[in-house]
């Protein structure tokens, strides 16, 4: 059964989790759900791609299974591996037992270590599978994803083919540090997520930090957008805008003057060179 009944249903239920979706996000999430297609979400770091998958899981009452991609990720870490230590102990305990019996025993489900992809395939409950930062994985991992996302099944030579009882809702995220294969893209619906406009980011801040006064939220968003326009090594993310709002609330402040910006800049900028540039460009002391 689909999670959502319409784009408006997506928007309403995601908003209840604190995620404010625009028309493009709400419509694409609905279509991915309705068509049973993986959703590839691409955009700059810090624009809420991972949070979207988490919000969908929360809104749908589904379990979230996350595969964090990185350079060097292999099949054993993404799909499954055998518990070799436990198998060795069973072999030693078997003693003179026939190898055929021992083989069938140690290559059973009891000794299988399920990793995120296989875990998501085997779950009978509603599931959101998040393949995070897909572009950081090696190209070989894409071949593994193709099998999983094409047929929602996994082949374990010793056990046979394991098919999904209930297809997970799949979200792949990418910061576009490298181009993903056309074969992978063909299997997905595509959604580009950029930094929100000023009004929506202000609404996000007010939703996530209801203690902040509206005038301060407007100042904060205006300052963050100014920072993003600079040539920084790492532009402030939406999460860092929210952290900045929480910081100002914790300090009991209701305005964002130059002194406050200078003292709290470390909440949104995490590189020394970015600090230096921002202080120079913003005319701070």
C-alpha positions as CSV (number, residue, x, y, z in Angstrom):
1,X,0.0,0.0,0.0
2,X,1.3,3.5,-0.8
3,X,2.3,5.8,2.1
4,X,0.6,8.9,0.7
5,X,-2.7,9.7,-1.1
6,X,-1.8,12.9,-2.8
7,X,0.9,15.6,-3.0
8,X,-1.1,17.7,-0.5
9,X,-1.1,14.7,1.9
10,X,2.7,14.5,1.5
11,X,3.0,18.2,2.3
12,X,0.7,18.1,5.3
13,X,2.2,15.0,6.9
14,X,5.8,16.1,6.3
15,X,5.0,19.4,7.9
16,X,3.7,17.6,10.9
17,X,7.3,16.2,11.3
18,X,8.8,19.7,11.0
19,X,9.8,19.3,7.3
20,X,8.3,22.0,5.1
21,X,8.1,20.7,1.5
22,X,7.6,22.9,-1.5
23,X,5.4,21.8,-4.5
24,X,8.2,20.1,-6.3
25,X,9.3,18.0,-3.3
26,X,5.7,17.1,-2.3
27,X,4.8,16.0,-5.9
28,X,8.0,14.0,-6.5
29,X,7.7,12.2,-3.2
30,X,4.1,11.3,-3.9
31,X,5.0,10.0,-7.4
32,X,7.9,7.9,-6.2
33,X,5.6,6.4,-3.6
34,X,2.7,5.8,-6.0
35,X,4.9,4.4,-8.8
36,X,7.1,2.3,-6.5
37,X,10.2,4.1,-7.9
38,X,13.4,4.9,-6.1
39,X,13.9,8.7,-5.5
40,X,17.2,10.2,-6.3
41,X,17.6,13.5,-4.4
42,X,20.5,15.7,-5.6
43,X,21.8,19.1,-4.4
44,X,24.4,20.9,-2.4
45,X,25.4,19.6,1.0
46,X,23.1,20.8,3.8
47,X,19.9,21.4,1.9
48,X,17.8,18.8,3.7
49,X,18.2,15.7,1.5
50,X,18.8,13.2,4.3
51,X,16.2,15.0,6.5
52,X,13.6,14.4,3.7
53,X,14.1,10.6,3.9
54,X,13.9,10.7,7.7
55,X,10.7,12.9,7.5
56,X,9.1,10.5,5.0
57,X,9.8,7.5,7.4
58,X,8.4,9.4,10.3
59,X,5.3,10.6,8.4
60,X,4.6,7.1,7.1
61,X,5.2,5.4,10.4
62,X,7.9,3.3,8.6
63,X,11.3,2.0,9.8
64,X,14.4,3.8,8.5
65,X,17.3,1.7,7.2
66,X,20.3,3.7,6.3
67,X,23.3,2.8,4.1
68,X,25.9,5.5,4.5
69,X,28.1,5.5,1.4
70,X,31.9,6.2,1.5
71,X,34.9,5.5,-0.6
72,X,35.8,1.8,-0.2
73,X,32.4,0.6,0.7
74,X,32.1,-3.0,-0.5
75,X,29.4,-5.6,-0.9
76,X,30.1,-7.1,2.6
77,X,29.3,-3.8,4.3
78,X,26.4,-2.9,2.0
79,X,24.6,-6.2,1.5
80,X,25.7,-9.1,3.7
81,X,28.6,-11.2,5.0
82,X,29.0,-14.5,6.8
83,X,29.8,-14.6,10.5
84,X,33.1,-16.5,9.9
85,X,34.1,-16.7,13.5
86,X,30.8,-18.3,14.5
87,X,31.1,-20.6,11.5
88,X,34.5,-21.7,12.6
89,X,33.3,-22.5,16.1
90,X,30.5,-24.6,14.6
91,X,32.9,-26.5,12.4
92,X,35.1,-27.2,15.4
93,X,32.1,-28.4,17.4
94,X,30.9,-30.6,14.6
95,X,34.1,-32.8,14.9
96,X,33.7,-35.9,12.7
97,X,30.3,-34.9,11.4
98,X,30.0,-35.2,7.6
99,X,31.1,-32.1,5.7
100,X,27.9,-32.0,3.7
101,X,25.8,-31.6,6.9
102,X,28.2,-29.1,8.4
103,X,28.3,-27.1,5.2
104,X,24.5,-26.8,5.0
105,X,24.4,-25.9,8.7
106,X,27.0,-23.1,8.6
107,X,25.6,-21.5,5.5
108,X,22.2,-21.0,7.0
109,X,20.4,-17.9,8.1
110,X,21.7,-18.3,11.6
111,X,25.2,-17.3,10.3
112,X,24.2,-14.5,7.9
113,X,25.0,-11.0,8.9
114,X,22.5,-8.8,7.2
115,X,23.7,-5.3,6.2
116,X,21.4,-2.4,5.2
117,X,20.5,-3.4,1.7
118,X,19.5,-7.0,2.6
119,X,17.9,-5.8,5.9
120,X,15.6,-3.4,3.9
121,X,14.7,-6.2,1.4
122,X,13.8,-8.7,4.2
123,X,11.7,-6.4,6.4
124,X,8.0,-7.1,6.3
125,X,7.1,-3.8,8.0
126,X,6.9,-0.5,6.1
127,X,10.4,0.6,5.4
128,X,12.3,3.6,4.0
129,X,15.7,2.7,2.7
130,X,18.1,5.7,2.7
131,X,21.2,5.3,0.5
132,X,23.0,8.4,1.7
133,X,25.7,10.2,-0.3
134,X,25.6,7.7,-3.1
135,X,28.2,9.7,-5.1
136,X,30.8,9.0,-2.4
137,X,30.7,5.2,-3.1
138,X,32.8,3.6,-5.8
139,X,31.3,2.9,-9.2
140,X,31.2,-0.9,-8.3
141,X,28.6,-0.2,-5.6
142,X,26.2,1.2,-8.3
143,X,26.2,-2.3,-9.9
144,X,25.1,-3.7,-6.6
145,X,22.4,-1.1,-6.3
146,X,21.1,-1.8,-9.8
147,X,20.2,-5.4,-8.9
148,X,18.5,-4.4,-5.7
149,X,16.6,-1.4,-7.2
150,X,15.6,-3.2,-10.4
151,X,14.0,-6.3,-8.9
152,X,14.1,-5.6,-5.2
153,X,15.8,-8.9,-4.6
154,X,19.2,-10.1,-3.5
155,X,21.0,-13.3,-4.5
156,X,22.9,-15.1,-1.8
157,X,24.6,-18.0,-3.6
158,X,24.4,-20.3,-0.6
159,X,20.8,-19.6,0.1
160,X,19.3,-18.6,-3.2
161,X,17.3,-15.5,-4.2
162,X,15.7,-13.4,-1.4
163,X,12.8,-11.4,-2.7
164,X,11.3,-8.4,-1.0
165,X,8.0,-9.2,0.8
166,X,7.2,-5.5,0.9
167,X,9.1,-3.1,-1.3
168,X,10.9,-0.3,0.7
169,X,10.5,3.3,-0.3
170,X,14.0,4.1,-1.5
171,X,15.7,7.5,-1.3
172,X,19.2,7.9,-2.7
173,X,21.0,11.2,-2.0
174,X,23.9,12.8,-3.9
175,X,25.9,16.0,-3.5
176,X,26.9,15.6,-7.2
177,X,30.6,15.3,-6.4
178,X,30.7,12.8,-9.3
179,X,28.2,11.9,-12.0
180,X,26.1,8.8,-11.2
181,X,25.6,6.2,-14.0
182,X,22.8,6.6,-16.5
183,X,21.6,3.1,-15.7
184,X,21.1,4.0,-12.0
185,X,19.4,7.3,-12.9
186,X,17.0,5.6,-15.3
187,X,15.6,3.5,-12.4
188,X,14.9,6.6,-10.3
189,X,12.7,9.7,-10.2
190,X,14.9,12.7,-9.9
191,X,14.6,15.6,-7.5
192,X,16.9,18.6,-7.2
193,X,16.9,20.2,-3.8
194,X,18.6,23.6,-3.4
195,X,18.7,26.0,-0.5
196,X,15.1,27.3,0.1
197,X,14.1,30.8,-0.7
198,X,14.2,33.3,2.2
199,X,10.5,33.0,3.1
200,X,10.5,29.2,3.3
201,X,13.8,29.1,5.3
202,X,12.3,31.6,7.7
203,X,9.3,29.3,8.1
204,X,11.6,26.3,8.6
205,X,13.5,28.2,11.4
206,X,10.2,29.3,13.1
207,X,8.8,25.8,12.9
208,X,11.9,24.1,14.3
209,X,12.7,26.8,16.8
210,X,9.3,28.2,17.9
211,X,11.0,30.2,20.7
212,X,12.7,32.5,18.3
213,X,10.9,35.8,17.5
214,X,9.9,36.4,13.9
215,X,12.0,39.5,13.5
216,X,15.1,37.7,14.7
217,X,14.4,34.8,12.3
218,X,14.2,37.2,9.4
219,X,17.6,38.8,10.4
220,X,19.2,35.4,10.8
221,X,18.0,34.1,7.4
222,X,19.1,37.3,5.7
223,X,22.5,37.0,7.2
224,X,22.8,33.3,6.3
225,X,21.8,34.0,2.7
226,X,24.5,36.7,2.6
227,X,27.1,34.2,3.8
228,X,26.0,31.6,1.2
229,X,26.6,34.2,-1.5
230,X,30.3,34.4,-0.5
231,X,32.9,32.1,-1.9
232,X,33.1,29.8,1.1
233,X,34.6,26.4,1.5
234,X,31.4,25.2,3.2
235,X,28.2,27.3,2.9
236,X,25.9,27.3,5.9
237,X,23.3,24.5,5.8
238,X,19.7,24.7,6.8
239,X,20.6,22.6,9.9
240,X,23.1,25.3,10.8
241,X,20.6,28.0,10.4
242,X,18.4,26.2,12.9
243,X,21.4,25.7,15.2
244,X,22.1,29.4,15.0
245,X,18.5,30.2,16.0
246,X,18.7,27.9,19.0
247,X,22.0,29.5,19.9
248,X,20.5,33.0,19.9
249,X,17.5,31.8,22.0
250,X,19.9,30.1,24.5
251,X,21.8,33.4,24.8
252,X,18.5,35.3,25.4
253,X,19.0,37.5,22.3
254,X,16.2,39.0,20.2
255,X,18.4,40.8,17.6
256,X,21.4,39.8,15.5
257,X,23.8,42.8,15.6
258,X,27.4,42.8,14.3
259,X,28.8,41.9,17.7
260,X,26.5,38.9,18.1
261,X,27.3,37.7,14.5
262,X,31.1,37.9,15.3
263,X,30.8,36.0,18.6
264,X,28.6,33.2,17.2
265,X,29.8,32.8,13.7
266,X,31.3,29.4,14.6
267,X,27.8,28.0,14.8
268,X,27.4,28.3,11.0
269,X,31.0,28.5,9.6
270,X,33.3,25.6,10.4
271,X,36.5,26.6,8.5
272,X,39.0,29.2,9.5
273,X,39.3,30.6,6.0
274,X,35.5,31.0,5.9
275,X,35.6,32.9,9.2
276,X,38.3,35.2,7.8
277,X,36.4,35.9,4.5
278,X,33.0,36.4,6.3
279,X,34.5,38.9,8.8
280,X,36.1,40.8,6.0
281,X,33.1,40.8,3.7
282,X,30.6,41.6,6.4
283,X,32.8,44.3,7.9
284,X,33.0,42.7,11.3
285,X,35.6,43.4,14.0
